[in-house]
């Protein structure tokens, strides 16, 4: 079985997410970054620290406890709150659905399906 989004590794998605979270924080938003695991939380927290944002709220869905995956919001949170989810958290939690979503995608212009 193919890794779902392996071809997108190293393309800067996490870096762009971090930059977006920083921009929104600088605008005065209360930003929560959701990661796939505690290990990823620590890694991404370090990336924020490297950029001078040691107090960025970086959590997992489990440590937050009130994440609503349907609209990526925190239940009961202030409207100023913004939830930003790292792609790996989505890919990890919803791997079976993503696989199904892409089941019949063509590999290339030939129309051949993914295996």
Buried (B, 14 or more C-beta within 10 A) or exposed (E): EEEBBEEEEEEEBBEEBBEBBBEBBEEEBBBBBBBBBEEBBEBBBEBBEEBEBEEBBBBBBEEBEEBEBEEBBBEEBEEEBBBBBBBBBBBBBBEEEBEEEEEEEEEEEEEEEEE
